[in-house]
Amino acid sequence: MIDRVTIERIMDAAEIVDLIQDFVTLKKRGVNYVGLCPFHNEKTPSFTVSPSKGIYKCFGCGNGGNVVNFIKEHEHLSYPEALKFLAGKYSIEIVEKELTAEEVEQKNQRESMLVLTKFAANKFHENLFKHQEGISVGLSYFKERGFRHEILKEFDVGYCLEQKDSLTKAALQSGYKLDYLVQTGLTIKKENFTFDRFSGRVIFPIHSLSGQVIGFGARTLKKDTQAAKYVNSPESDIYQKRRVLYGIFQAKKRIVSEENCFLVEGYTDVLALHQAGIHNVVASSGTSLTEEQIRFIKRFTPNITILFDGDEAGIKASLRGIDLILEEGLNIKVILLPQGEDPDSCSRKLSNTEFKEFLSKEAIDFIRFKTNLLLKDAGNDPVKRSNLIREVVKSIAAIPESINRSVYMKECSTLLKVDEGILYSEANKIRTKRAEQRYRRIKGEEDEIREKPQQKHQPLFQETTDVQEREIIRLLLMYGNMDLLEIYSDDEEESKTLTVTEFVINEITDDELEFDHPVYRQFFEEIQYIQDQDSEIEEKYFINHQDQAISDMATDLLSPVPEMSKIWSKHESFIETEDMKLKEIIPEILIAFKNKKIMITIRKIQEELKKAQEQNNIEEIENLQTRYIMLNDLKKKLSKDLGERIIL
């Protein structure tokens, strides 16, 4: 268990903008920062970070919290794991006893798998540089390819010994569980025996965005074998290939600063470009690019540059998947390498300066590249030219921005020597067809929802004061320490100024009212305690509260919003900000709270009165009628005050 003092040190050290920028591209907007939400797909930024409050909030999906919440949600970690992550980042020591084998087994599955993959990565890396077989086989291979040691160490590259169960034995001897070795794919189990999946191969650890080892890619060094050249870790709780880009951990900051992401195919291509001084590069690890991977890149930059080998057949096969990138609204450029070259071999034939110049000079817009490539193939064949036009228009139709589509239509009309109107007509057909497909899919999902048992109809009148309680707590958190009301006395020494907190607490306690919502009630009780101690309300105290419900609610209430609370919409025509209108707003919400309490009580009396009449209980009827009249009179008074009362 991590003690509270250490948690506070971690919270104080973790600067939220600095942390989140490791995962999301943020742009300053006023006093806050905005970016595309990493928790759901969006095209318009609704993810806001407040450095002054130390919180983030997405107004699209509702996700929000402090630095620990962000790491917890983004990396799918437990609360203690997220704290340890931050402690490591900010070099804060957490003193914990060494875990026994039994305690390791008791850890949750995901944590155990991540610990195991880290152990395996370290073992593989140690083999490459310290074991005789690793040096003579693995390191020699990389030396022949021209890779320097610092690049291999930067990416934690390793080697799995030829011995069939070398890693498995080492892991079991260190107390790791066989089940997790199998689940991570490091070990293959066959009836009565086990063996290493990657034996005799060089290893490329695959890192998450935060740097955790989540899987491995492995290349065989044998030439006369029927085994696959590359083998990847199987899908698991920590590794989903469709959501992973090799090299993203090492490249993310440079992608942002360079405003571009180079996309290559393989592990060694990434290493080669890093060695050539190109650090904003990732690989799809030999698989077709997925929507998840594209959105991953989009969080850091809207610009992608794809490096193609000089193989035309391979290029044409790859073209089909690139429309996915266009649909996400990204800008695509393509670089065609010389025939027979790949990024690795090409980068080694040129100096770093020459290679960078080559990449800059050869980058061409994807639509133009695709058009020229297919034109070359079609020649004068009318059927092929007809198919070419459809293929090009299909890609243009995938572009969401109408202005960008228009520019490409005009250019392709010239290149293809086809009337622009014909291209527009074909593109509209494609877009209409796609819209219909999306509509059918969405309608199908809606129909499924309708077929499910529906909840009972909720009454229009909600028997709670949650809305009013929430607003009272929000105002206390934001303005509780501000002066609100001056109380004068003949004795000047007894004259005093009430803060917002003092005024609200007095109003609620004097009328012996209580909050119904358990979280808001706890908020109010803690604020009362803080007031009794003559202390000030600190936003940080509630944002970093040990009770997750309090922390989440504080984040939600304190999240920066572009407009005033909807409850006070009638004030929006004024130039004054909310804090300037507190002398009107505070009494209004308190009266609304009291009024709602009365309305709820009246509803209950009406129900009780109905039962008493059915039972012909005259005494109970008279008692309830008296209470009903009294509450109605009070309700009328409060309703009148709600429209008139202002603190002078």
C-alpha positions as CSV (number, residue, x, y, z in Angstrom):
1,M,0.0,0.0,0.0
2,I,1.2,3.5,-0.9
3,D,1.0,6.0,2.0
4,R,-0.8,9.3,1.6
5,V,2.3,11.4,1.9
6,T,3.8,9.7,-1.1
7,I,0.6,10.0,-3.1
8,E,0.6,13.7,-2.4
9,R,4.2,14.0,-3.5
10,I,3.3,12.2,-6.8
11,M,0.3,14.5,-7.3
12,D,2.4,17.6,-6.7
13,A,5.1,16.5,-9.1
14,A,2.8,15.4,-11.9
15,E,2.1,18.4,-14.2
16,I,-1.0,17.4,-16.1
17,V,-0.4,19.2,-19.4
18,D,3.2,17.8,-19.6
19,L,1.9,14.3,-18.8
20,I,-1.1,14.3,-21.2
21,Q,1.0,15.7,-24.0
22,D,2.9,12.4,-24.0
23,F,-0.3,10.8,-25.3
24,V,-2.4,13.6,-26.9
25,T,-1.5,16.6,-29.1
26,L,-2.7,19.6,-27.1
27,K,-3.1,23.2,-28.3
28,K,-3.5,26.2,-26.0
29,R,-6.9,27.8,-26.0
30,G,-7.2,30.6,-23.5
31,V,-6.1,29.4,-20.1
32,N,-6.7,25.8,-21.0
33,Y,-5.6,23.2,-23.6
34,V,-7.6,21.2,-26.1
35,G,-7.1,18.2,-28.2
36,L,-8.7,15.1,-29.7
37,C,-10.0,12.7,-27.0
38,P,-7.9,9.5,-26.7
39,F,-10.9,7.6,-25.2
40,H,-13.3,7.9,-28.2
41,N,-13.1,8.7,-31.9
42,E,-13.8,12.3,-32.7
43,K,-12.9,14.8,-35.5
44,T,-13.5,18.0,-33.5
45,P,-11.6,18.5,-30.3
46,S,-13.7,18.2,-27.2
47,F,-11.0,17.1,-24.8
48,T,-10.0,19.9,-22.4
49,V,-7.1,20.1,-20.0
50,S,-7.0,22.7,-17.2
51,P,-3.5,23.2,-15.9
52,S,-4.6,25.5,-13.1
53,K,-7.1,22.9,-11.7
54,G,-5.0,19.9,-12.6
55,I,-7.9,18.1,-14.4
56,Y,-8.9,16.9,-17.8
57,K,-12.4,16.5,-19.2
58,C,-13.9,15.3,-22.5
59,F,-17.2,16.9,-23.2
60,G,-17.9,14.3,-25.9
61,C,-17.7,11.0,-24.0
62,G,-17.7,12.4,-20.4
63,N,-14.3,10.9,-19.4
64,G,-12.5,13.2,-16.9
65,G,-10.3,13.3,-13.8
66,N,-6.8,14.1,-12.5
67,V,-3.4,12.8,-13.7
68,V,-3.9,9.4,-11.9
69,N,-7.4,9.0,-13.6
70,F,-5.9,9.7,-17.0
71,I,-3.1,7.1,-16.7
72,K,-5.5,4.6,-15.1
73,E,-8.0,4.9,-18.0
74,H,-5.5,5.3,-20.8
75,E,-3.2,2.4,-19.8
76,H,-6.0,0.2,-18.3
77,L,-4.2,0.2,-14.9
78,S,-5.4,-0.1,-11.4
79,Y,-5.2,2.9,-9.1
80,P,-1.9,1.7,-7.4
81,E,-0.4,0.8,-10.8
82,A,-1.2,4.3,-12.1
83,L,0.5,5.8,-9.1
84,K,3.6,3.7,-9.6
85,F,3.7,4.7,-13.3
86,L,3.7,8.4,-12.3
87,A,6.2,7.8,-9.5
88,G,8.6,6.2,-12.0
89,K,8.1,9.1,-14.5
90,Y,8.9,11.7,-11.8
91,S,11.6,9.7,-10.0
92,I,9.7,9.4,-6.7
93,E,10.7,6.5,-4.7
94,I,7.9,4.1,-3.5
95,V,9.2,1.8,-0.7
96,E,7.4,-1.5,-1.0
97,K,8.5,-5.0,0.1
98,E,9.7,-7.4,-2.6
99,L,6.8,-9.6,-3.7
100,T,6.9,-13.3,-3.0
101,A,6.0,-15.8,-5.7
102,E,2.6,-16.3,-3.9
103,E,1.9,-12.5,-3.9
104,V,2.8,-12.3,-7.6
105,E,0.2,-14.9,-8.3
106,Q,-2.4,-12.9,-6.4
107,K,-1.9,-9.9,-8.6
108,N,-4.5,-9.3,-11.3
109,Q,-3.9,-11.0,-14.6
110,R,-3.0,-7.9,-16.6
111,E,-0.4,-6.7,-14.1
112,S,1.1,-10.1,-14.0
113,M,1.3,-10.3,-17.8
114,L,3.0,-6.9,-18.0
115,V,5.5,-7.8,-15.3
116,L,6.3,-11.0,-17.2
117,T,6.7,-9.3,-20.6
118,K,9.1,-6.9,-19.0
119,F,11.1,-9.7,-17.5
120,A,11.2,-11.5,-20.9
121,A,12.3,-8.3,-22.7
122,N,15.1,-7.8,-20.2
123,K,16.2,-11.5,-20.6
124,F,16.2,-11.3,-24.4
125,H,18.2,-8.0,-24.4
126,E,20.7,-9.5,-21.9
127,N,21.1,-12.6,-24.2
128,L,21.9,-10.3,-27.2
129,F,24.7,-8.5,-25.5
130,K,26.0,-10.9,-22.8
131,H,25.3,-14.5,-23.9
132,Q,27.8,-16.1,-26.2
133,E,25.1,-17.4,-28.5
134,G,23.3,-14.1,-28.6
135,I,26.6,-12.3,-29.5
136,S,27.7,-14.7,-32.2
137,V,24.3,-15.2,-33.8
138,G,22.0,-12.2,-32.9
139,L,24.4,-9.4,-32.5
140,S,26.4,-10.5,-35.6
141,Y,23.2,-10.3,-37.7
142,F,22.6,-6.7,-36.6
143,K,26.2,-5.8,-37.1
144,E,26.0,-7.1,-40.7
145,R,22.9,-5.0,-41.2
146,G,24.8,-1.9,-40.0
147,F,22.9,-1.3,-36.8
148,R,24.7,0.5,-34.0
149,H,24.5,-0.7,-30.4
150,E,22.8,2.5,-29.2
151,I,19.9,2.0,-31.6
152,L,19.5,-1.7,-30.5
153,K,19.5,-0.5,-26.9
154,E,17.0,2.3,-27.5
155,F,14.5,-0.2,-28.8
156,D,15.4,-3.0,-26.3
157,V,16.2,-5.4,-29.1
158,G,17.1,-8.9,-28.0
159,Y,17.6,-12.5,-28.9
160,C,15.9,-15.8,-27.8
161,L,18.3,-18.6,-27.3
162,E,18.1,-21.7,-29.6
163,Q,17.5,-23.9,-26.7
164,K,13.8,-24.8,-27.0
165,D,12.7,-23.8,-23.5
166,S,15.4,-21.4,-22.3
167,L,13.0,-18.5,-21.5
168,T,10.3,-20.7,-20.1
169,K,12.7,-22.3,-17.6
170,A,14.2,-19.0,-16.6
171,A,10.7,-17.5,-16.0
172,L,9.5,-20.4,-14.0
173,Q,12.6,-20.4,-11.8
174,S,12.0,-16.7,-11.2
175,G,8.5,-17.5,-9.8
176,Y,6.4,-16.6,-12.9
177,K,3.3,-18.6,-13.6
178,L,3.1,-21.0,-16.6
179,D,-0.5,-19.8,-17.3
180,Y,0.8,-16.3,-17.9
181,L,3.7,-17.5,-20.1
182,V,1.1,-19.2,-22.3
183,Q,-1.4,-16.3,-22.3
184,T,1.3,-13.8,-23.3
185,G,2.4,-16.2,-26.1
186,L,6.0,-16.5,-24.8
187,T,5.5,-20.2,-24.2
188,I,3.6,-22.8,-26.2
189,K,2.2,-25.7,-24.3
190,K,1.6,-29.1,-26.0
191,E,0.2,-31.8,-23.8
192,N,3.1,-32.8,-21.6
193,F,5.8,-30.4,-22.7
194,T,6.4,-26.7,-23.2
195,F,8.7,-24.7,-25.5
196,D,9.6,-21.1,-26.3
197,R,7.6,-19.5,-29.2
198,F,10.6,-17.4,-30.3
199,S,13.6,-19.7,-29.9
200,G,16.5,-18.9,-32.2
201,R,15.1,-15.6,-33.3
202,V,16.1,-11.9,-32.8
203,I,13.4,-10.1,-30.8
204,F,11.8,-6.7,-31.2
205,P,9.8,-5.8,-28.1
206,I,6.6,-3.9,-28.8
207,H,5.9,-1.0,-26.4
208,S,2.6,0.7,-25.5
209,L,2.3,4.4,-25.8
210,S,3.6,4.7,-22.2
211,G,6.6,2.4,-22.7
212,Q,5.3,-0.8,-21.3
213,V,6.3,-4.0,-23.1
214,I,3.0,-5.6,-24.3
215,G,4.2,-8.0,-27.0
216,F,7.0,-9.1,-29.3
217,G,8.0,-9.5,-32.9
218,A,10.6,-12.1,-33.7
219,R,12.6,-12.8,-36.9
220,T,14.2,-16.1,-37.8
221,L,17.9,-16.0,-38.9
222,K,17.7,-19.4,-40.6
223,K,17.6,-19.3,-44.4
224,D,16.7,-23.0,-45.1
225,T,13.6,-23.3,-43.0
226,Q,9.9,-23.6,-43.7
227,A,9.1,-21.6,-40.5
228,A,7.6,-18.1,-40.9
229,K,10.2,-15.3,-41.3
230,Y,8.4,-13.2,-38.7
231,V,6.3,-14.3,-35.8
232,N,4.3,-12.0,-33.5
233,S,2.9,-12.5,-30.0
234,P,-0.7,-13.8,-30.2
235,E,-3.6,-11.6,-29.2
236,S,-4.0,-11.3,-25.4
237,D,-5.4,-9.0,-22.7
238,I,-2.4,-6.7,-23.1
239,Y,-1.6,-7.0,-26.8
240,Q,-4.1,-6.4,-29.7
241,K,-2.2,-6.0,-32.9
242,R,-4.9,-3.8,-34.6
243,R,-4.3,-1.2,-31.9
244,V,-0.5,-1.2,-31.8
245,L,2.1,0.7,-33.9
246,Y,5.7,-0.4,-33.5
247,G,7.9,2.5,-32.4
248,I,5.1,4.9,-31.3
249,F,6.6,5.2,-27.8
250,Q,10.0,6.3,-29.1
251,A,8.4,8.5,-31.9
252,K,5.5,10.3,-30.3
253,K,7.2,13.5,-29.3
254,R,9.0,13.9,-32.6
255,I,5.8,13.2,-34.5
256,V,4.2,16.2,-32.7
257,S,7.2,18.5,-33.2
258,E,7.8,17.5,-36.8
259,E,4.0,17.6,-37.6
260,N,4.4,14.5,-39.6
261,C,4.5,10.7,-39.1
262,F,6.5,8.4,-41.4
263,L,4.8,5.0,-41.9
264,V,6.9,2.0,-42.8
265,E,6.2,-1.7,-42.9
266,G,8.7,-3.5,-40.6
267,Y,10.7,-3.4,-37.4
268,T,14.1,-3.0,-39.0
269,D,12.7,-0.1,-41.2
270,V,11.9,1.8,-38.0
271,L,15.4,1.1,-36.5
272,A,17.1,2.1,-39.8
273,L,15.3,5.5,-40.1
274,H,16.0,6.3,-36.4
275,Q,19.7,5.5,-37.1
276,A,19.5,7.9,-40.1
277,G,18.2,10.7,-37.9
278,I,14.5,10.2,-38.8
279,H,12.7,9.8,-35.4
280,N,9.1,10.4,-36.3
281,V,8.5,7.0,-37.7
282,V,6.3,4.0,-36.9
283,A,5.5,0.6,-38.4
284,S,2.3,-1.3,-38.9
285,S,4.3,-4.5,-38.3
286,G,3.6,-6.1,-41.6
287,T,-0.2,-5.9,-41.3
288,S,-2.7,-3.8,-43.2
289,L,-3.3,-0.5,-41.4
290,T,-6.4,-0.6,-39.2
291,E,-8.8,2.2,-38.2
292,E,-7.5,2.0,-34.6
293,Q,-3.9,2.5,-35.8
294,I,-4.9,5.5,-38.0
295,R,-6.7,7.2,-35.2
296,F,-3.7,6.5,-33.0
297,I,-1.5,8.6,-35.4
298,K,-4.2,11.2,-35.8
299,R,-4.0,12.0,-32.1
300,F,-0.4,13.3,-32.7
301,T,-0.6,14.7,-36.3
302,P,-2.9,15.0,-39.3
303,N,-0.1,14.3,-41.7
304,I,1.2,10.8,-42.7
305,T,4.0,10.0,-45.2
306,I,4.1,6.4,-46.4
307,L,7.3,4.9,-47.6
308,F,6.7,2.3,-50.3
309,D,9.3,-0.3,-51.6
310,G,9.9,-0.2,-55.3
311,D,7.6,-3.2,-55.9
312,E,4.6,-2.2,-58.0
313,A,2.5,-5.3,-57.2
314,G,3.0,-4.7,-53.5
315,I,2.1,-1.0,-53.9
316,K,-1.1,-1.7,-55.7
317,A,-2.2,-4.1,-53.1
318,S,-1.5,-1.5,-50.4
319,L,-3.5,1.2,-52.2
320,R,-6.8,-0.4,-51.2
321,G,-6.2,0.1,-47.5
322,I,-5.2,3.8,-47.8
323,D,-8.7,5.0,-48.3
324,L,-9.2,4.3,-44.6
325,I,-6.7,7.0,-43.8
326,L,-8.4,9.5,-46.2
327,E,-11.8,8.8,-44.5
328,E,-10.3,9.9,-41.2
329,G,-9.4,13.2,-42.7
330,L,-5.6,12.8,-42.7
331,N,-3.3,14.3,-45.3
332,I,-1.3,11.5,-47.0
333,K,2.0,11.8,-48.9
334,V,3.8,8.9,-50.5
335,I,7.5,8.3,-51.1
336,L,8.4,5.6,-53.7
337,L,11.8,4.1,-53.0
338,P,14.1,3.0,-55.9
339,Q,13.4,-0.5,-57.4
340,G,14.6,-3.3,-55.1
341,E,15.1,-1.0,-52.1
342,D,13.4,-0.8,-48.8
343,P,13.7,2.0,-46.1
344,D,16.5,0.0,-44.4
345,S,18.7,-0.6,-47.5
346,C,18.0,2.9,-48.9
347,S,19.0,4.7,-45.7
348,R,22.3,2.8,-45.5
349,K,23.3,3.8,-49.1
350,L,23.0,7.5,-48.3
351,S,24.4,9.8,-45.7
352,N,21.9,11.1,-43.1
353,T,21.7,14.5,-44.8
354,E,21.3,12.9,-48.3
355,F,18.6,10.6,-47.0
356,K,16.6,13.4,-45.4
357,E,16.9,15.4,-48.6
358,F,15.7,12.4,-50.6
359,L,12.6,12.0,-48.4
360,S,11.7,15.7,-48.7
361,K,12.2,15.8,-52.4
362,E,10.4,12.6,-53.3
363,A,7.3,13.0,-51.1
364,I,4.2,13.3,-53.4
365,D,0.5,13.8,-52.6
366,F,-1.2,10.4,-52.5
367,I,-4.0,11.1,-54.9
368,R,-1.5,12.4,-57.5
369,F,0.7,9.4,-56.8
370,K,-2.2,6.9,-57.2
371,T,-3.4,8.6,-60.4
372,N,0.0,8.6,-62.1
373,L,0.7,5.0,-61.0
374,L,-2.6,3.7,-62.5
375,L,-2.3,5.9,-65.6
376,K,1.0,4.3,-66.3
377,D,-0.5,0.8,-66.0
378,A,-3.7,1.6,-68.0
379,G,-2.0,3.0,-71.1
380,N,-4.5,3.5,-73.9
381,D,-6.7,0.6,-72.9
382,P,-10.2,2.1,-72.5
383,V,-11.4,-0.6,-70.0
384,K,-8.4,-0.1,-67.8
385,R,-8.7,3.7,-68.0
386,S,-12.4,3.4,-67.0
387,N,-11.4,1.3,-64.0
388,L,-8.6,3.7,-63.2
389,I,-11.1,6.6,-63.0
390,R,-13.3,4.7,-60.7
391,E,-10.4,3.9,-58.4
392,V,-9.2,7.4,-58.2
393,V,-12.7,8.9,-57.7
394,K,-13.2,6.2,-55.0
395,S,-10.3,7.6,-53.0
396,I,-11.3,11.3,-53.5
397,A,-14.9,10.4,-52.4
398,A,-13.4,9.1,-49.1
399,I,-12.1,12.6,-48.2
400,P,-14.5,14.1,-45.7
401,E,-13.7,17.8,-46.3
402,S,-15.6,19.2,-49.3
403,I,-13.0,21.8,-50.2
404,N,-10.2,19.2,-50.3
405,R,-12.4,17.0,-52.5
406,S,-13.0,19.9,-54.9
407,V,-9.2,20.7,-55.2
408,Y,-8.5,17.0,-56.1
409,M,-11.4,16.8,-58.5
410,K,-10.0,19.7,-60.5
411,E,-6.5,18.3,-60.6
412,C,-7.5,14.8,-61.5
413,S,-9.8,16.1,-64.2
414,T,-6.7,17.6,-65.9
415,L,-4.5,14.5,-65.3
416,L,-7.1,12.1,-66.5
417,K,-8.5,14.3,-69.2
418,V,-12.0,13.7,-68.0
419,D,-14.8,16.3,-67.5
420,E,-14.9,17.5,-63.9
421,G,-18.7,17.1,-63.8
422,I,-18.4,13.4,-64.6
423,L,-15.9,12.9,-61.7
424,Y,-18.3,14.8,-59.3
425,S,-21.2,12.6,-60.5
426,E,-19.3,9.4,-59.8
427,A,-18.0,10.6,-56.5
428,N,-21.5,11.6,-55.4
429,K,-22.8,8.1,-56.2
430,I,-20.0,6.5,-54.1
431,R,-20.6,8.9,-51.2
432,T,-24.4,8.3,-51.4
433,K,-23.9,4.5,-51.3
434,R,-21.6,4.8,-48.3
435,A,-24.1,7.0,-46.5
436,E,-26.8,4.5,-47.1
437,Q,-24.6,1.7,-45.8
438,R,-23.9,3.7,-42.7
439,Y,-27.6,4.5,-42.3
440,R,-28.5,0.8,-42.5
441,R,-25.8,-0.1,-40.0
442,I,-26.9,2.6,-37.5
443,K,-30.6,1.8,-38.1
444,G,-29.8,-1.9,-37.4
445,E,-28.1,-1.0,-34.2
446,E,-31.1,1.1,-33.2
447,D,-33.5,-1.7,-34.0
448,E,-31.5,-4.0,-31.8
449,I,-31.9,-1.5,-28.9
450,R,-35.6,-1.2,-29.5
451,E,-36.0,-5.0,-29.4
452,K,-34.4,-5.1,-26.0
453,P,-36.7,-4.9,-22.9
454,Q,-37.3,-1.2,-22.1
455,Q,-37.1,0.3,-18.7
456,K,-40.4,1.5,-17.2
457,H,-41.4,5.0,-18.1
458,Q,-39.9,7.5,-15.7
459,P,-42.3,10.1,-14.3
460,L,-41.8,13.7,-15.4
461,F,-41.5,14.8,-11.9
462,Q,-38.2,13.6,-10.4
463,E,-38.4,13.0,-6.6
464,T,-34.9,14.2,-6.0
465,T,-33.0,17.5,-5.4
466,D,-29.9,16.2,-7.2
467,V,-29.8,19.1,-9.7
468,Q,-29.9,21.7,-7.0
469,E,-27.5,19.8,-4.7
470,R,-25.0,19.5,-7.6
471,E,-25.2,23.2,-8.3
472,I,-24.7,24.2,-4.6
473,I,-21.6,22.0,-4.4
474,R,-20.2,23.4,-7.7
475,L,-20.6,26.9,-6.4
476,L,-19.0,26.1,-3.1
477,L,-16.0,24.4,-4.8
478,M,-15.5,27.3,-7.2
479,Y,-16.4,30.3,-5.1
480,G,-16.6,29.1,-1.5
481,N,-13.7,31.3,-0.2
482,M,-15.0,34.5,-1.8
483,D,-16.7,37.2,0.3
484,L,-20.4,37.4,-0.3
485,L,-22.3,39.5,2.3
486,E,-21.4,42.2,4.8
487,I,-23.3,42.1,8.1
488,Y,-23.3,45.3,10.1
489,S,-23.8,45.8,13.8
490,D,-23.9,48.8,16.1
491,D,-20.8,47.4,17.7
492,E,-18.2,47.7,14.9
493,E,-16.2,44.8,16.4
494,E,-19.2,42.5,15.8
495,S,-19.6,43.5,12.2
496,K,-18.3,40.8,9.8
497,T,-18.2,39.6,6.3
498,L,-19.7,36.2,5.3
499,T,-18.0,34.1,2.7
500,V,-20.1,32.1,0.2
501,T,-19.4,29.0,2.3
502,E,-20.6,30.6,5.5
503,F,-23.7,32.0,3.9
504,V,-24.7,28.6,2.3
505,I,-24.0,26.5,5.4
506,N,-26.0,28.9,7.6
507,E,-29.0,28.9,5.2
508,I,-29.1,25.1,4.9
509,T,-28.4,24.2,8.6
510,D,-30.8,26.9,9.9
511,D,-33.6,25.3,8.0
512,E,-32.4,21.8,9.1
513,L,-32.1,20.6,5.5
514,E,-30.1,17.6,4.3
515,F,-28.7,16.6,1.0
516,D,-30.2,13.4,-0.4
517,H,-27.5,12.4,-2.9
518,P,-24.8,10.5,-0.9
519,V,-21.8,12.0,-2.8
520,Y,-23.1,15.5,-2.5
521,R,-23.9,14.9,1.1
522,Q,-20.4,13.8,1.8
523,F,-19.1,16.9,-0.1
524,F,-21.2,19.2,2.0
525,E,-20.2,17.5,5.3
526,E,-16.5,17.8,4.4
527,I,-16.9,21.4,3.5
528,Q,-18.7,22.0,6.8
529,Y,-15.7,20.4,8.6
530,I,-13.2,22.5,6.6
531,Q,-15.3,25.6,7.6
532,D,-15.3,24.6,11.3
533,Q,-11.5,24.4,11.2
534,D,-11.4,28.0,9.8
535,S,-9.6,26.6,6.7
536,E,-10.1,27.5,3.1
537,I,-11.7,25.2,0.5
538,E,-8.9,23.8,-1.8
539,E,-9.9,22.4,-5.2
540,K,-6.9,20.2,-5.2
541,Y,-8.1,18.5,-1.9
542,F,-11.3,17.3,-3.6
543,I,-9.7,16.6,-7.1
544,N,-7.1,14.3,-5.5
545,H,-9.5,12.9,-2.8
546,Q,-9.0,9.3,-1.7
547,D,-12.6,8.5,-2.4
548,Q,-12.8,8.0,-6.1
549,A,-16.5,9.1,-6.3
550,I,-15.5,12.4,-4.7
551,S,-12.5,12.8,-7.0
552,D,-14.6,12.1,-10.1
553,M,-17.4,14.4,-9.1
554,A,-15.0,17.2,-8.2
555,T,-13.3,16.9,-11.7
556,D,-16.7,17.0,-13.3
557,L,-17.9,20.0,-11.4
558,L,-14.7,22.0,-11.9
559,S,-14.1,21.1,-15.5
560,P,-13.9,24.3,-17.7
561,V,-17.0,24.8,-19.8
562,P,-17.4,27.3,-22.6
563,E,-20.6,28.8,-21.1
564,M,-22.2,29.5,-17.7
565,S,-24.3,26.8,-16.0
566,K,-27.6,26.3,-17.9
567,I,-29.4,26.9,-14.6
568,W,-28.4,30.6,-14.9
569,S,-29.1,30.9,-18.7
570,K,-31.2,34.0,-18.0
571,H,-28.0,35.8,-16.9
572,E,-26.2,35.0,-20.2
573,S,-27.2,38.3,-21.7
574,F,-25.1,40.2,-19.2
575,I,-21.5,40.9,-19.7
576,E,-20.7,40.0,-16.1
577,T,-19.0,36.7,-15.4
578,E,-20.6,34.2,-13.0
579,D,-18.4,35.3,-10.0
580,M,-19.7,38.8,-10.4
581,K,-23.4,37.6,-10.2
582,L,-23.0,35.5,-7.0
583,K,-25.2,37.8,-4.9
584,E,-28.1,36.8,-7.2
585,I,-27.1,33.3,-8.0
586,I,-26.4,31.9,-4.5
587,P,-29.8,32.9,-3.0
588,E,-31.6,31.7,-6.2
589,I,-30.1,28.2,-6.0
590,L,-30.8,27.9,-2.2
591,I,-34.4,29.0,-2.7
592,A,-34.7,26.5,-5.6
593,F,-33.3,23.8,-3.4
594,K,-35.7,24.6,-0.6
595,N,-38.6,24.9,-3.0
596,K,-37.9,21.4,-4.5
597,K,-37.7,20.0,-1.0
598,I,-41.2,21.4,-0.3
599,M,-42.6,20.1,-3.6
600,I,-41.3,16.6,-2.8
601,T,-42.9,16.7,0.6
602,I,-46.2,18.0,-0.8
603,R,-46.2,15.0,-3.3
604,K,-45.7,12.6,-0.4
605,I,-48.5,14.3,1.6
606,Q,-50.9,14.0,-1.4
607,E,-50.2,10.3,-1.6
608,E,-50.7,9.9,2.2
609,L,-53.9,12.0,2.0
610,K,-55.2,9.7,-0.7
611,K,-54.6,6.6,1.5
612,A,-56.1,8.3,4.6
613,Q,-59.3,9.2,2.5
614,E,-59.6,5.6,1.3
615,Q,-59.4,4.5,5.0
616,N,-61.7,7.3,6.1
617,N,-59.2,8.3,8.8
618,I,-60.6,11.8,9.7
619,E,-57.9,12.7,12.2
620,E,-55.1,11.9,9.8
621,I,-56.9,13.7,6.9
622,E,-57.2,16.9,9.0
623,N,-53.5,16.7,10.1
624,L,-52.3,16.2,6.5
625,Q,-54.5,18.9,5.1
626,T,-53.1,21.4,7.7
627,R,-49.5,20.5,6.7
628,Y,-50.5,20.7,3.0
629,I,-51.9,24.2,3.3
630,M,-48.8,25.4,5.4
631,L,-46.4,24.0,2.8
632,N,-48.3,25.4,-0.1
633,D,-48.1,28.9,1.5
634,L,-44.4,28.5,2.0
635,K,-44.0,27.3,-1.6
636,K,-45.8,30.4,-2.9
637,K,-43.5,32.6,-0.8
638,L,-40.4,30.8,-2.1
639,S,-41.6,31.0,-5.7
640,K,-42.1,34.7,-5.3
641,D,-38.7,35.1,-3.7
642,L,-37.1,33.1,-6.5
643,G,-37.9,35.9,-8.9
644,E,-37.2,38.8,-6.7
645,R,-34.6,38.2,-4.0
646,I,-31.2,39.8,-4.4
647,I,-28.6,40.4,-1.6
648,L,-28.1,44.2,-1.2
